[in-house]
Amino acid sequence: MVRIEFQMERLKLEVEQCVNKVENIKTEVSDQMKANQQKLENGFETSVKEVSNVTSAVKAKLLELQDTVTPTVAFKARLNSHTAVVGGRTIVFPVLIFREGDAYKPNTGKFTAPVSGMYMFSLAFCVYSKKTLTVSIMIEGKRYTTSLFYGDDNRGCSSADTVAIVTAGQKVWVEAIPGGIDSGTIIYQTDSYRWNTFSGALINRRI
């Protein structure tokens, strides 16, 4: 009996030791899992911050690139009828052939530069026989270039063009020169063969 009791006590002690070892192992595993989870969370937060920083840098570069890209700015408009011209007045070309950038207004005949840069502007006029038309391309009220158009017997059309440095917000238009035009209807306009036009395009943007 004594021997059996001794064996039971020893077995009980061994079981308790095993239970304690299991509990210690569970505690170590739990602590290790918590540590690993914290590392993962810290690593995830770091990754999110790094991705956010990269995204911000990319956005900044895109904005910087956008500021240097030359936008598409161009237009061409024409008259829609035979026209009498008054000296000192803007010649309005009301019919849009095309427009990119919404800078030319067909109701006023004026182009407003959306960005600063080098622009090219072109004119074409068909003048009645023996009639004279003198016009200027105006930039903010100043004559930038002046051309004289004279009508031959065939009512031929002539063109003129110029390149100009225009600052964002400045207006450009075509104006008849007082004293440089004949009276009455002098501009000949047909839909088929003779178009009187005013056109412009941005060649190079200036930052």
ChimeraX attribute file (.defattr): number of C-alpha atoms within 10 A of each C-alpha:
attribute: neighborCount
match mode: 1-to-1
recipient: residues
	/A:1	6
	/A:2	7
	/A:3	8
	/A:4	9
	/A:5	10
	/A:6	11
	/A:7	12
	/A:8	12
	/A:9	12
	/A:10	12
	/A:11	12
	/A:12	12
	/A:13	12
	/A:14	12
	/A:15	12
	/A:16	12
	/A:17	12
	/A:18	12
	/A:19	12
	/A:20	12
	/A:21	12
	/A:22	12
	/A:23	12
	/A:24	12
	/A:25	12
	/A:26	12
	/A:27	12
	/A:28	12
	/A:29	12
	/A:30	12
	/A:31	12
	/A:32	12
	/A:33	12
	/A:34	12
	/A:35	12
	/A:36	12
	/A:37	12
	/A:38	12
	/A:39	12
	/A:40	12
	/A:41	12
	/A:42	12
	/A:43	12
	/A:44	12
	/A:45	12
	/A:46	12
	/A:47	12
	/A:48	12
	/A:49	12
	/A:50	12
	/A:51	12
	/A:52	12
	/A:53	12
	/A:54	12
	/A:55	12
	/A:56	12
	/A:57	12
	/A:58	12
	/A:59	12
	/A:60	12
	/A:61	12
	/A:62	12
	/A:63	11
	/A:64	11
	/A:65	10
	/A:66	11
	/A:67	13
	/A:68	12
	/A:69	12
	/A:70	15
	/A:71	16
	/A:72	12
	/A:73	19
	/A:74	21
	/A:75	22
	/A:76	21
	/A:77	24
	/A:78	22
	/A:79	23
	/A:80	16
	/A:81	13
	/A:82	16
	/A:83	15
	/A:84	14
	/A:85	23
	/A:86	18
	/A:87	18
	/A:88	14
	/A:89	13
	/A:90	20
	/A:91	21
	/A:92	20
	/A:93	24
	/A:94	16
	/A:95	15
	/A:96	17
	/A:97	11
	/A:98	12
	/A:99	18
	/A:100	13
	/A:101	13
	/A:102	14
	/A:103	18
	/A:104	27
	/A:105	17
	/A:106	17
	/A:107	10
	/A:108	13
	/A:109	20
	/A:110	21
	/A:111	22
	/A:112	19
	/A:113	22
	/A:114	18
	/A:115	19
	/A:116	17
	/A:117	18
	/A:118	16
	/A:119	20
	/A:120	17
	/A:121	20
	/A:122	16
	/A:123	22
	/A:124	18
	/A:125	28
	/A:126	26
	/A:127	28
	/A:128	23
	/A:129	16
	/A:130	12
	/A:131	19
	/A:132	18
	/A:133	25
	/A:134	19
	/A:135	26
	/A:136	20
	/A:137	25
	/A:138	19
	/A:139	21
	/A:140	14
	/A:141	12
	/A:142	10
	/A:143	16
	/A:144	14
	/A:145	16
	/A:146	17
	/A:147	16
	/A:148	16
	/A:149	22
	/A:150	20
	/A:151	21
	/A:152	15
	/A:153	10
	/A:154	10
	/A:155	19
	/A:156	17
	/A:157	20
	/A:158	15
	/A:159	15
	/A:160	15
	/A:161	16
	/A:162	14
	/A:163	16
	/A:164	16
	/A:165	16
	/A:166	23
	/A:167	18
	/A:168	13
	/A:169	14
	/A:170	16
	/A:171	18
	/A:172	23
	/A:173	23
	/A:174	24
	/A:175	23
	/A:176	22
	/A:177	21
	/A:178	15
	/A:179	12
	/A:180	15
	/A:181	21
	/A:182	17
	/A:183	14
	/A:184	11
	/A:185	14
	/A:186	23
	/A:187	24
	/A:188	23
	/A:189	21
	/A:190	13
	/A:191	10
	/A:192	6
	/A:193	8
	/A:194	16
	/A:195	20
	/A:196	24
	/A:197	22
	/A:198	26
	/A:199	22
	/A:200	23
	/A:201	20
	/A:202	24
	/A:203	18
	/A:204	16
	/A:205	18
	/A:206	16
	/A:207	10
